[in-house]
Amino acid sequence: MANRDQDGNIVVPIPASETQAEHDRIRKSNDRDQKLEREGKPSRHNQGYDEAADGVTTPTIDRVVDE
C-alpha cells in the first residue's frame, strides 16, 4: 500500500540518478579530502566550499611604506 501524508497525498521517494560507480567515485573523493584535512593539508577540491562557508581570507598588512 502507498504511504500518504497528512493531506492524503501519495508519498514516493525521489528517484536516484547516480549510479553505483558514481557513488563510489564521490565516496573515494570525500575520503581523500578528509584524509588531507586530518593531515592539515589543504584540499584543492574543498577550497571553494571553504571560501563559501568562511569567506575569502584577506591578507594582513604588516606595514605601509610611502615611497
Secondary structure, 3 states (H helix, E strand, C coil): CCEECCCCCEECCCCCCCCHHHHHHHHHHHHHHHHHHHCCCCCCCCHHHHHHHHCCCCCCCCCCCCC
